[in-house]
Amino acid sequence: MDDLTSFTVVSGDAHSEVGRTLVEPVPQALGVVDQFGLWGNLGVSLLGFTGAMYVLEPTGTAAGALPVAGAFLSIVLGTVLGTLAIAACGVSGARTGAPAMVLLRRLLGPRLSYLPTVLNVVQLLGWGIFELVTIATAAHVVAPSVPRWLYILVAGVLTGLLTLRPLGAVRILRRVATPAVVVVLAYLSLELLRHPLPNLTHGSWSGFWVATDTVVGAAVSFAPLAADYTRHSRSARASFWGALVGYGVTQVLCYAIGLLALVTVARNPSDIYGAFVAVPLGAVGFAILAARELDQSFADVYSSVVSIQNARPRWDRRVLGAVVTIVITVLALTINISDYENFLILLGSIFVPLTAVFLVDFFVLERRRSAGAALARRPAMVTAWLLGFVAFQLINPGYIGWWVSLWTRVDGWVHLRDQASMSASLISFLVSVVATFSLGRLEGRARRRPSPARP
């Protein structure tokens, strides 16, 4: 079982829990309501409220702001595209019982799968730090008399406790957090809509695709961990619709509420949390959302653990969870993380093309080869991934100075023009899809070709 080529799937019930290691049977105990509760809560994030600012002003200046209608359209389109990737990746977990990074063994081979595994752990640690800092910042806005570091410590402890019983945490989210979140989001929406709206069509559409890529990046960051949870779904259909509807609806609401706050009551875009607290009973609702943010830090820690188990399947997830929680808590207390938009763009540039390669391989190419061939080294798939990554960077390299200069120099060779009118996410995805089909067919022919006889 250490090669993780197959998993023993067993029926589960309301008392089932994840095994300590990856070599134990996989309980499939989560129904569509559980999946909806999990993904519905993950779709709501305080970072989404602040992320609305990057959608409204994709160029970073008020002069390049999108029309409000354009910003809302980019939120819907970006969410749909990113959530479809989450839901499709989730189906693979439900069908196989395998977590996300283990599924990449089928795509890249065991050793090459460690590359995206490391990248995934790094991004999850970053998100985990972000979430603890966000929880503390939000809680400090509501109750400023308590020191911010104490909120980080409390959030870290609670996150670690949730990871001890992951399926139990999902059930808690479904029973307690989901109803509270629905009420709070509905209330905030109604309160904000009472304020007069600005001209909905005034602004520039030039940054539409940059804004859309930001929203796609927020959603697709969950694609590399979707199977970690859907592997416990009772059916592939439950996992697909639970993720698609749950995450899609709540992320749109979250970004839309942030957008409404920016154009109605937020005098200072950097103080959007204060705008929510200023709403009647807003402090209560905002406190609920801050507490609910623990589901994000829980997912970051638990998926970090499962990703590490791709390399060490017999390591105890409880010990790993404690170590990862301590690491992100200490880092949240000691370092300053502020480059949110660049972080999202970097994640998108890595995982959008990888997701495309994986989906084509799993749903199309997998049927055309034997299980043994699926575990061999597959440089063709790495090539398809890299081609998509390059396409993304040529269109949208982000805002880190030296990185932008590098890709601007490359663009001078290929003469790609009018990047602002193109979607880096869509083009990167399509490039990887075409490359995977083409290189995958060549790879299949090479494998079927008989080896020359030895003299």
N, C-alpha and C positions, 0 to 999 in steps of 0.2 A: 504493500500500500504506500510505501514511502515515495514511489515514483508518481503518486497522485494521478494515475491514469483513469481511475474510476472511483465512485463513491457509493456506499450503501445507503440508500434512501429508505426511511421508515415513516410510517404514519405518525402524526403527532396530535396532541390535544392541548387544552389550555394550560396544562402543567408541564409540557415538554420544555426542555432547555437545550442550548447548544452544548456540545461536548467540549471537553477541555482542550482536545487536540484535533487535528484534521484527519486523523486515522480512525475516528469514532463515527458511528452511524449518524446520518444527517436527518434530524426530525423535520418533517414538512407539516408545520402546525399553524401557519398563518393564512387566514382566509382573505377574501378581497377587502373586507372592512378593516382588517388589521393592516393590510398593505396601504389602503387609502389613508388610514390614520398616520402611518409612518411617513409616507411621502408627502401627505398634506402638511404635516408639521415641518418637514425638511424644506418644503417650498417657501415657508415663511421664515424670513431672517431679518434681523435688524440691519444687517449689511445691505439687504435689498432696499430698505428705505433710503439709506445713504447712497446706494448705487444708482438710485433714480437721478441723482445729480449728474452722473457721468452719461446717462442717457439723454437728459435734457440739454447738456452742454458737452457733446462728444469731443469738441476741440479744446475744451478747457477754458473757454472764454464766452462771455455773454453774447458777444457779437456773432458767434457761430452757433447759437442756440437753435435747436430744432423747434418747429411749431409744436404746441402741446399735442395736437392730433398726430403729428409725425412721431413724437416721442412715445405716445401710447401704442401706435402701430408697431414700432420697433420692439416694444415690450412684448406684445402679443406674438409677433412673428419669431422673435428670438427665443421666447419661451417654448413655443410649439416645436421649433426645430431641435432645441436642446432636450426637451422632454421626450420626444420621439426616440432620441438616441438612448436616453435612460431606460425607457420602457422596453426597447428592443434588446438592449444588453441584459435587462432583467430576465427576459424569457430564457436566455441561455443558462442562467443560474437555476431557474425552476426546472428546466429539462434535465440538467446534468447533476444537480446537487453540488456543483463545484463553486467556490468563491471566485471573484473576478480575476485576481492575479494568477490563480491556478489555471483558469481557462486560457490564459495567454500561453501556456505551455503547448497547447494545441496549435497556436498560431505561430509561435517563434521557436518552439523547442524549449526544454527545461532550462538550459543555461541562459539563452538569450532572453527568456522571460524575466530574468533578474533585473534587466535594465529598466523596463517600465515599472517593475516592482519597486525599485529604489526611487524612481521619480515619483511614484504614487505615494510612497511613505513620506518623502520630503514635502510634497504638496499637502498631504494630510496633516503633518506636523505644523506646517504654516497655517492651515485653516484652523487647526485646534488652538493655536496661539491667538489668532484673530478672534475666535469665538470667546475665549476667556476674557480678552481685553474688551471686546464688545459688551459682554454681559456686565463686566465691572463698570464700564463707562455709562451704560444705560441705568444700572442700579444707582450709581453715584448721582445721576441727574435727578432721580426720584427721591433719594435720601442722601444728600451730600454730607451729612454729619458723620457717616461711617467712612473710614478711609478706604480708598480705592483698592489698595493691596489686599485688604481683608475680603473684599468681594471676589477677587481673583482666587484667593485660597479656598473660600467656600465653594465657588464654582468648580474648582479643580477637584475637591473632595467629592462633591456630588456626581461629577462626571465619572470619576473612578468607580463609585458605587453602582452607577447604572451599567457599566461594562461588565460587572460580575455576572449579571443575568440578562443577556441581550434580548432574548425573546420576551422576558418579563418587562423589560423597558419598553419594547414596542407595544405591548398590551396596555401599559400605563399611559402611553401617549394617546392611544386610541380611546381609552375610557375617560381620561381626565383632561389632557391637554387640548385635544381636537375640539371638543365643544366650547371650551373657554376661548380658544383662538378664533373660532368662527364668530362668536359673539363680539369679541373685541374688534376684529377687522370690520364687521358690519357696522358697529357703532362709530368707529373712526371715519369710515367712508361717509356715513350720513352726516356727521358733524362737519367734515371738510367740505362736502357738497353744499352746505348751507351758505358758504362764502361765495362771493361773485367770482366767476372764472374770467381769465383774460381772453383776448382774441385767440381762438384755437388754431388759426391757420397762419398767424404771423410768425415769421422766422425763416431760417435757411434749411433746406433739405440736403445740403451738401454732405453733412456728416451722418446721414441716416444709417448707412451700412456699418460705420464705426460704432455707432450706438447699438445697433443690432448685435454686432459681434460681442459687445460687452455683456449683453443679456444671455446670449448663447453660452459664453464662457462661464457665467454663474451656474447655468443648468448643467452643462456638459461636464463640469467638475465632479458631478455625482456619477457619471457613467462608469468611470473606472472602479466604482465600489458597489454598483447596483446589485450585482449577483451575490454579494456578501449577505444580502438580506432576502432577495427573492429566492435563493436556494432553499429557503425554509417555507416557501409558498406552497399551498396545497395544489395549485395548478399554474400552468404558464399563463392561462387567461387571467387569473386573479392577479398575478404579478404585473402583467402588462397594463390592464385597465386601472389597477390600484395606483401604479406609478404615473401613468399618463394623465389621469383625471386629478388625482390627489396633488401631485407636484405642479402640474400645469396651471390649475385654477388658482392655487394659493400663491404661486410666484407672480402671476399676473396681478392679483389683488395687492400683493405686497409692494411691488414696484409702482403700481398705479396709485396707491395711497401715498407713497413717497413723492410721486410726481404731483399729486394734488396739494400736498403740504408745501411743496416748493413754490407753486404758482399761486397759492392763496394766503397762507398764514406765516410761512417761514421768512422772516425778514433777512436772516443770515443763513445761506445754504449750509454752512458748516455747523449750524446749531439746529438741525432738523429734529433732534430728539427733544429739545426744549419746546419746539412748536407743538409736538404731540402732547407734552405734559401740560401745555397751556390750554388745551381743549378741556371743557368741563368733564370732570372725572377721568381726564386723560392720564393722570398719574397712576390711577388704579389699573387702567388698561395697559399702560406702558410697562408697569411692574409685572403684569402677567406675561407680556411678550418677552420681557427680559428673562424671566424664570424659564419660559418655554425654550429659550435659546440653548438650554442644556442639551436638547436633542441633537443639535448640530455638533457640539463638542463630543457628545457620546459617539455619534457616527464617525467622527474623525479618529477618535481613539480606537474604537472597535475595529474599523477597517484597516487602520495601521497595523493592528495586531494580526488580523487575518492575512494581510499582505506579507508580513514577516514570516508567517507560517508557511507561505509558499516555499521559502528556502529551508525552514526548520519546522516541518509538519508535526513533530512530536513535542514541541515546546508548549508549555501550559499557557493558555490564553489569559488566565487570571494574573499570572506573574507578569506577562508581557504588558497587560493592560495597566497594571500598577506602575511599571517602569515608564511607559509612554505618558501616562497622566502626570507623573512627577516631572518628566522632561518638559512638557508643554507648560506646566504651571510655573516652573522655575524660569523658563524663557519669557513667559508672559509678564513676570515680575521684573525682569532685568533688561529686556531689549525693547526697542521702539520699532513697531511695524506700522508703516503709514502708506506704502506705495500700493494701494489697493487695486487701482485700475490696471497698472502694469502687471500685477500678479495674476489677475484674471486673464489678461491677454496672453501671457506666457502659458498658462494652463491650457487655454484654448488651442494655442498653436501646437501643443504637444499631444493633447488627447482628442481633439477633433479628428485629425487624420488617423490616429491609432484606432479610434472607435470605428471609423469607416472601414479600415482594413479588417478589423475583427468581425464586423457584421457581415461583410461580403464572404469572408472565409467560413464563418460558422454556418450561415444560412444557405450558401450556394456551393462553395468549393468543398466543404466538408463531406458532402454527399458523394463526391467523385473520387474519393481516395480511401484507402484503408486506414485503420487506427494506427498501425505502425508508421505509415508515412507521415501522419499528423504529428508525430513526436520527433521527427528528424529535424536537423537544423534547417532553417528556412530563410536564407538571406533575401529571397525574393520579397517576402512580406516586410522585412526591415526596409528594403528599398522603396516599396510602395508607401510605407510610413514616412520615410525621409522626404520623398517627393512632395507629399502633402504638407509636411512641415515647412519645406522651402517655399511652396506656393503661398502659404499663410504669411510668412515673414516678408515676402516680396510685396504683398499688398498692405499688411499692417504689422510692422515690426515693433510697435509700441512707442515708448517715449524715453527709454533709457539711452542716454546720449551716445555712448560708444557702440551700443548694439544697433541703433538706428543708423549711425554712420557706416557701419559694416554693410548693412543691407542696402543702403543708398548707393554704395559703391558697386554692389552686385547688380542692382537695378540699372546702373549705368552701362552694364554689359548687355543686359537683355532688353533694355528700353521698354519696360512696362510703364504705361501711362495711365493717368486718371484713376489712381488707386482708391480715392475717396468715393468713387461711384461704384465700387465693387465690394462684395462681401468676402472677407478673408475666410470666414468659416465655411460658407457654401462652396467656394472655389477649392479650398483645401480639401474638403470632404469629397467633392467630385473628382479631383485629381487622384486622390487615394483610391476611390472606388474603381476608376478606369484602370489605374496601375495594378490594383489587386487582381481584377479580372484578367488583364493581359498577362501579367507575370505569373499569375496562378495557373493559367492554361499552359504556359511554356514550362512551368515547373512540373505540371502533371504529365506532359508529354515526355519530359526528360526522365521521369521516374518510370514510365511505362516502357521506355526504350531498352531493349535487351543489352546487357553488358557484353562487350567484345570478349570472345573466348580467349583464354590464355594459351600461348603457344606451348 
